[in-house]
Amino acid sequence: MESGCWLVALPSIDGREYVYRVYAPGDALLADLFWEAWHCHDEGPFPRASDLFDAAVIRRVGLPYREPVREPESREREPGTS
């Protein structure tokens, strides 16, 4: 599984939302992403963040670009027509 970047937003008691970038595999458990961000916040100088999992917003970002799948052209057309 390829690694990706996740953004984890934690609400804080000061009314702000602190967002942390967490690098983890695409199949990472959301709870693991939450705790990684929460522990990072808890060790910093900022006001206490909520430790409620349901209060966090977790989004994956930076997915690699993939070429769109194209439909095969129909061979039922007559030559010279489009």
N, C-alpha and C positions, 0 to 999 in steps of 0.2 A: 504494500500500500504506500502510495507516495505521500510525503509530508506536506503539510499546508499551514497556512496562517489563520488563526482564529482571533476574533475580537470578543472580549468578555467585558461587559459593562456592569459595574457594581454600584448600586445606589449607596450613598453615605448619609450619616446622621446630620451632616451640614447642608443637606439638600442637593448636593452635586452628584454627578454620576462620573465615576472614574473608569476609564477604559484601558484595558490591558491587552497587549498582543501576546498570544500564546502560540508557539510553534509545536505542532503535534500531527500525528498521522490522520488521514482523512476519516478513519474509522474510530477515532478516539472517543471515549465516553465523555458525555457532556459534564458529568460530575467531576471527572478528573480535570477538565479544562477550568471549571469553576474553582476548584480548590487550588489549582496552580495560581490563578489570578488573585484569589482571596489571600493566600499566604504571601504573595508578593506585596499586596496592598497593606496587609497587617504588619509587615516588617518595615514599611515606609513611614514617613512623617505625617501622613494625612489622617484626618479624622476617621473614626471607626466606620467600616463598611458593613452593610448587612451581610450576615452569614446565612441568609435564607436562599437556598438554591433557586426557588421560584421567582425571586426578585431580580435575578441576573438576566441579562440579555446576551445571548451567545450567537455569533454569526461567523461563518467561514468566509474568508476573503481570499483573493488572489488565486483563484482556480486557473490552471493553465488553459490556454486557448486550444480548442480542438476544432479541426476542420469540419464544417458541416457535412452531413451525409447527403450525397446527391442521388436523386432518383435516376435509374438508368433510362436512357432515351429509348422511346418506343421505336421498334423497327417496322411498324405498320405504315409509316408515311411513305409516300411515293417520292422517288428521287426528284430533286429540284423544287420541292415544296417545303414550306416551314410551318 
